[in-house]
Amino acid sequence: MTALLLFALLTCSAAAAVPPQSFDALFAAFDSSSLAGRRAIVTGASSGIGKATACALAAKGCDLVLISRRKDRLKEIKSEVALRCPAVSVEVVAGDVTDAALYEEMERRRCIERCSILINNAGLARGKDFVGGADRSAWKEMIDANCLGAFLMVDAVLPHMVEEGGGHIISTGSIAGLEAYEGGSVYCATKHALHAFMKALRYETYSKGVRVTTVAPGFVGEGTEFSEVRFSGNLDLAAATYQGMQELRATDIASQILWALEQPAHVNLDLIQIMPTAQGGATRIHRLPS
């Protein structure tokens, strides 16, 4: 356990779960724009940044293909979009981005056709064990989701974009893809790999009209399950992660994704690094005393 986390736990009184963001908040943060009529695939859409981005895109009039393992969560988002944005089409595809069956289902349902946007967001962190005492199944889970799944999704979508003469691929990276830290060895390695993959993809596609963007956030709490997943459902540890600071919200990241999408076609934002004001680096956190 790091000294910062131990301090947060000791100073945290009756820690509460990280607060969710209501659908009203998710939709109210955005209004309509020129994205209307386009179609986006959003992976990891059932929660957090994926969910906030799906709602933001719907509020802009963008049709959606939502992908996640949790079909019930996707159906809830689809229902909320239908209430607020009735002109927006939403397809739900339940599955794992590492599973060949998902890509077969997407092909069968012709999900990739007419999609000019990929929000490549599925991924997770699991644990903060040091090397030498880590849970290797957690390592595999992170490598599969953050690397293999992200790479496979791009590989599936890219040929259509190239054939159509354009598109935009946005992947959710992390400050962990720019700075490593203790207790995050494999998570940091997977995000470094994703950043490298996206940079290589940029080199491979700049002459094809396809835009490529990596969004690299620092601490994102409200509206996400990131820390709850990392700490295997321990809500006290999840809340302590953000104790004494104002972390980013899921909608903060969604707004940056929209900003990248709404740039003129000749403008490509290669990397968007977004941090809480109180976070100067991966482990540089200014916390107020409780």
N, C-alpha and C positions, 0 to 999 in steps of 0.2 A: 504494500500500500504506500503510495507516495505521501510525502510530508504535507503537500497541499491538500490532498484529499482527507488525510487524517485531521488536519486543522479544521477543514470544513465540517467534518462529522462532529468534532468536539464542540464547535460553536453553533451547530444547527440544533435548534430546539423544535421538537415535534415536527420533523420534516414532512412536508406534504408532497404528493405526487406532482410531477411537472404538469402545469395546467394545460388542458386542451384548447384548441381554437374552434369555436362554433362554426357551423356552416354559414351563418349570417356574417361572421367576421371574415371568413374566407372569400365570400363573394363580394362583400362590400368594399374590400380593399382594391378592387379593380373595376374598370368600366369598359365599355365597348371600344373596339378599334379596328384597324385594317386587317387584323388576323382573321376576321370573319370569313367563313367559307373554306379555310384551310383545314387540314386534318393532321392531328398529332398522335403519335404513339407515346404513352407515358408508362414506364415500368416502375415498379415499386409504388404504385398509385394508391394503395390502400391506406397509407398513413404518411405523416410528416411532409417532407418537401414534395414528394410525388403527389400527394393528395392536394396540397396547397396549390401546386402548379396546375394540376388538372382543373381545379375550380377557377383559377385565374384565367386559364385558356378558354374555358367555357364562358366566363364573363366577357371575354373578348370576341365571342362568337365562333370559336374554333371547334370543329368536330373532334371527337376523341375516340381513341382505342385505348382502354385502360387494362393494364396487365399487373397481376399480383397473384400470390397463392391464395389470398383470402377473398373468395368470391362474394361472401356476404357483405364485406366492406365495399367492394366495388359496386355492388347492386345498390347500396345505400347512396353512394356518390351519384350514381346514375339517376336515382330518384330525385335527389336534391337538384341536380342539373335540370331535369325535366320540369321541376317546379319554377325555377328561376330563369332558365334560358331555354324555353320550349323549342326554339328553332335549331338548337344544337343537337347533333346526332352523337350518341354514345354507344360504343360497343364494349362489352365486358369479355375479357378472355382470362380465365383463371388458369394459372400454371406457374411453373418455376423456370426462370430464364436460363437455367443450366440444363433443362430437360428437352431432348429432341422432340418429344411429343408436343410441347408448346409451339414449336416452329411449324410442325406439321399441321396443327390446328389453325395457326395463323394463315398458312398457305391455303388450307381448305376453305377458310372463310374469306380469303382474299383481303386480309386486313392491311397489308402493306400498300395495296393499290391506293393511289391518291394521297398517300401520306407524304408530306413534305417536311415534317418535323419529327425528330426523335428526342424525347426527354429520357435519357439513359440513366435512370436514377436508382434502380434496385441495388441494394447492398446493405452491409451492416458491420458493426464492431461487436466482438464477443470477448469479454474478459479483459483484464489488465495484468495477466500473469507475466512474470519475467521469463526469459529463455532459460531452459533448464528445469523449469517446474511448471510448464504450460500444459494445457489441455490440447492435445494434438487434433482432436476432433473439431475444436473451435478454430484452429488454424485452417483446417480443410474447408470448413464452412465459409470462412472469410475469403479464402482464395477462390473457391468456386463461385460465390456470389459476386464479389467485387471485381474479379478479373475475368474468369471464364464466361460467366453470364453476360457481363457487359460487352465483352469482345464478340460473343456469338450474336448478340442483338444487333450490333453495328454491322456485322458481316451479313446478316439477313436483310437489313433495310437498305444498305448502301447501293447495291446494284440498281434498284428501282430509282433512287435519287439521281444517280449518274445517267441512267437512261432518260429521265425526264429533264435533265439539264440543270438540276439544282435541288437544294434542300438544306436543312440545318440540323446538325447532330450536336446535342448538348449533353455532356456527361457531368454527373455530380461527383466531383473530386473532393478534396479536403485540404485544410492546412496540413494534415498528416501526410499529404502527398508532396509537400514542400519542406517540412521539417519532421524529423523523427523524434520520438520521445520514449522514455523508459516506460515499460509496461504496455507499449503499443507496437512492438517489433513487427509482428505480422500484419496487423491492420495498416501500419505506416507503409510496409512493403507493398501491400496490395494497392494502396492509393498512389504510391510512387509509380507502380507499374501501369495503373490506369492513366496517369498523367503522361507517361512516356508513350503509351499506345495512342492517346489523343494527339500528341505532338507529331508522331509518325503519320497518323491519319491526315493531319493538316497538310503535311508535305505531299501526301499521295493524292489529295483532292483539290488543292488550290487552283488547279487548271481545269476543274470540272464543274465549277459553279456551286460546289457544296461547301457550306460554311461549317466550321468545327469550333466548338467552344467548350472549355472546361470551367466549371464554377467550383471554386475552392473555399468553402466556408470554414470559419472557426466554430466556436461553440454555438450550436443551434438547439434550443430547448423547447420553448413553448410551441405546441402544435406537433411535436414529434414524439417518437418512442425510442429515440436513439440510445439514451442512457439507460432506460428501462431494459432494453434488449441487451445492451452491453453488460449490465449487471444481473441478467437472468431474472428479471422481475422484482428485484429488490428496490422498492420505491424510495426508501430512505437514502440509499447510495445514489440513486438517480437524481433525487432532489438536491443532494449535497454537491453534486457536480456544478450546479449553478448558484449555490448559496453565496450571497453577498455581492452579486454582480447582476447586471442586466444583459442576459445573453440574447442572441438573435432569435427571431421567431421564424417559423416555417414560411410565413408570408413575406418576410424580408428577402429570403432566397428566391421565392417565386417572382418577386418584383424584379430582381436582377435578371432572371431568365427571360422574362417578358422584355426587358430593356434590350437584351441581346437579340431577341427575335425581331424586334421592331426597328432595328437599325436598317438603313438603306442597304440594298442588295450588294453594294460595293464595299460595305463595311463588315469586317469580321472581328469580333472580340475573341481573341485566342484564349485568354485566361482572365477570369474575374475572381480576384481574391477579396472576400468580404469577411470582415471581422467585427465583433463587438468592440465598441470604443474602449472598453476596459480590458481587452485582450490584445497584448502586444505581440504575441507569438504563441506557438503550440502550448507552452507551459508558463507563459508570462501572463498571469491573471491578477488584476487589481481587485481585491475583494474588500468590501466595506464591513466593518465589525457589526455583528448582530446585536 
